[in-house]
Amino acid sequence: MTTPAEQAILDAHYMARALELARKGHYTTHPNPRVGCVVVRDGQIVGEGWHERAGEPHAEVHALRAAGERARGATAYVTLEPCSHHGRTPPCADALVNAGVARVVAAMQDPNPEVAGRGLLRLEQAGIATESGVLEGEARKLNPGFLKRMEHGLPFVRVKLAMSLDGRTAMESGESQWITGPAARSAVQRLRAQASVVLTGADTVLADNARLTVRADELGLDAGQTALAMSRPPLRVLVDGRLRVPLDAPFFKAGPALVATCVAVEEQYANGPECLIVPGYDGQVDLRQLLVELAQRGVNEVLVEAGPRLAGAFAQLGLVDEFQIFIAGKFLGSSARPLLDWPLAQMKDAPELKITEIRAVGDDWRVTAIPSPAASV
Ligand SMILES: NC(=O)c1ccc[n+]([C@@H]2O[C@H](COP(=O)([O-])OP(=O)(O)OC[C@H]3O[C@@H](n4cnc5c(N)ncnc54)[C@H](OP(=O)(O)O)[C@@H]3O)[C@@H](O)[C@H]2O)c1
């Protein structure tokens, strides 16, 4: 007979495996969440699964298929409450009931208003024992974008900036390639690949001829992960308040893009990329409204790769959830451009950030920092 303390250890062990499986969907599941599932019977894993992409079977279905008849009387560990609604696929709660599992352990409830506890309720009504909250903190970290979109109607915004040791991001002329080395640039490629949207501004595109695509040979992933990442490239969004970027710019030639602007779309753009007119202030795009529109389109994670003006505007508006700052061991000098255009007069006005990680990336350093209080609170 297993004691409750022993059961808690076993539950955490199997949930950790389910989380590991969920991470395989790092580059592909959006707009859906990353989810993993493990089916355990008599102390043996009899089925495993993870969700790969929207429209395809959920993690539970893969795991139950692998388990077959062995799912009867088993425990299913799933990193997110099983769904109870008919989306593009049938409800997973029903699949678990039909498979005859005895117990379902979820890491967390699904905040999607279409589920929100109803998946677990459906299981309980069918006589299945349920539990929720096992390794919930880890499960939340898997899906910052999906959770923020469900809970706040906004995507998770990650701002990436590369700077010198003296905090500069481009020369006075606008030249900024390259501040950091190949390892840091490869890490940025992976940040792009995991995002639903990579967003930049007109001046970055004009100054750098930036395309902001994901480049397979720079991802630094194995062949399987590279194929997954390349199968679901992020949408590239250009914030161009006055439509200054010409249609023959490399950015537009590199594939589909969305332009957010606050002026009426000119005729020359009529056969060009999709344009989203976002009501502006002082001739500038309303960035919060743009994020709301992106969330409504199912965008979970936005990577902002812009210069000091646009990145500074996101920061000043309290729209940033996380900064990824890559620091190179060089000085760009006092005439070079700052990290953020954000004039502050007094120390008491200085925004505080919590540095959650610092790690070496090749010859550079990568700092992860979250605004305090966090944007999503
Ligand atoms: N080190 C790095 O990590 C890094 C990364 C990217 C870029 N850069 C460098 O940064 C420089 C460009 O930086 P930047 O910030 O001036 O250009 P940016 O990133 O292109 O951002 C400014 C652009 O955003 C548009 N915009 C629209 N709504 C806005 C709003 N609400 N607030 C702010 N901007 C808004 C502006 O529109 P309007 O035209 O209507 O004003 C302008 O076109 C380049 O030199 C580039 O090389 C460095």
The ligand as a MOL file (V3000), in Angstrom:
LIG
                    3D

  0  0  0     0  0            999 V3000
M  V30 BEGIN CTAB
M  V30 COUNTS 48 52 0 0 0
M  V30 BEGIN ATOM
M  V30 1 N 21.0310 46.3690 -30.3930 0
M  V30 2 C 19.8570 45.8630 -30.6610 0
M  V30 3 O 19.4180 44.8950 -30.0370 0
M  V30 4 C 19.0270 46.4720 -31.7540 0
M  V30 5 C 17.8670 45.8110 -32.1610 0
M  V30 6 C 17.1120 46.3800 -33.1500 0
M  V30 7 C 17.5160 47.5740 -33.7080 0
M  V30 8 N 18.6420 48.1810 -33.3210 0 CHG=1
M  V30 9 C 19.0500 49.4700 -33.8980 0
M  V30 10 O 18.1030 50.4290 -33.4480 0
M  V30 11 C 17.9900 51.4600 -34.4110 0
M  V30 12 C 16.5330 51.7430 -34.6840 0
M  V30 13 O 15.8670 51.9010 -33.4390 0
M  V30 14 P 14.4850 52.7160 -33.2980 0
M  V30 15 O 13.8720 52.3400 -32.0040 0
M  V30 16 O 14.7180 54.1410 -33.6130 0 CHG=-1
M  V30 17 O 13.6630 52.1380 -34.4680 0
M  V30 18 P 12.5510 51.0370 -34.5450 0
M  V30 19 O 12.9190 49.8350 -33.8030 0
M  V30 20 O 12.2850 50.8670 -35.9830 0
M  V30 21 O 11.2870 51.7390 -33.8620 0
M  V30 22 C 10.8170 52.9620 -34.2920 0
M  V30 23 C 9.7690 52.7720 -35.3670 0
M  V30 24 O 8.5920 52.3270 -34.7190 0
M  V30 25 C 7.5130 53.1200 -35.1880 0
M  V30 26 N 6.4990 53.2970 -34.1550 0
M  V30 27 C 5.1740 53.2030 -34.3900 0
M  V30 28 N 4.4940 53.3450 -33.2580 0
M  V30 29 C 5.3800 53.5780 -32.2980 0
M  V30 30 C 5.2510 53.8290 -30.9110 0
M  V30 31 N 4.0690 53.8410 -30.3130 0
M  V30 32 N 6.3560 54.0840 -30.2360 0
M  V30 33 C 7.5930 54.0440 -30.8160 0
M  V30 34 N 7.7710 53.7900 -32.1380 0
M  V30 35 C 6.6690 53.5590 -32.8630 0
M  V30 36 C 8.0750 54.4330 -35.5620 0
M  V30 37 O 7.0850 54.9260 -36.4260 0
M  V30 38 P 7.1340 56.3470 -37.1030 0
M  V30 39 O 7.9760 56.1380 -38.2940 0
M  V30 40 O 5.7420 56.6660 -37.4450 0
M  V30 41 O 7.7040 57.2910 -36.0960 0
M  V30 42 C 9.3920 54.0060 -36.1330 0
M  V30 43 O 9.1990 53.6160 -37.4800 0
M  V30 44 C 18.7520 50.9930 -35.6270 0
M  V30 45 O 19.9620 51.6640 -35.6450 0
M  V30 46 C 18.9820 49.5280 -35.3870 0
M  V30 47 O 20.1880 49.1030 -35.9660 0
M  V30 48 C 19.4150 47.6660 -32.3520 0
M  V30 END ATOM
M  V30 BEGIN BOND
M  V30 1 1 1 2
M  V30 2 2 2 3
M  V30 3 1 2 4
M  V30 4 1 4 5
M  V30 5 2 4 48
M  V30 6 2 5 6
M  V30 7 1 6 7
M  V30 8 2 7 8
M  V30 9 1 8 9
M  V30 10 1 8 48
M  V30 11 1 9 10
M  V30 12 1 9 46
M  V30 13 1 10 11
M  V30 14 1 11 12
M  V30 15 1 11 44
M  V30 16 1 12 13
M  V30 17 1 13 14
M  V30 18 2 14 15
M  V30 19 1 14 16
M  V30 20 1 14 17
M  V30 21 1 17 18
M  V30 22 2 18 19
M  V30 23 1 18 20
M  V30 24 1 18 21
M  V30 25 1 21 22
M  V30 26 1 22 23
M  V30 27 1 23 24
M  V30 28 1 23 42
M  V30 29 1 24 25
M  V30 30 1 25 26
M  V30 31 1 25 36
M  V30 32 1 26 27
M  V30 33 1 26 35
M  V30 34 2 27 28
M  V30 35 1 28 29
M  V30 36 1 29 30
M  V30 37 2 29 35
M  V30 38 1 30 31
M  V30 39 2 30 32
M  V30 40 1 32 33
M  V30 41 2 33 34
M  V30 42 1 34 35
M  V30 43 1 36 37
M  V30 44 1 36 42
M  V30 45 1 37 38
M  V30 46 2 38 39
M  V30 47 1 38 40
M  V30 48 1 38 41
M  V30 49 1 42 43
M  V30 50 1 44 45
M  V30 51 1 44 46
M  V30 52 1 46 47
M  V30 END BOND
M  V30 END CTAB
M  END
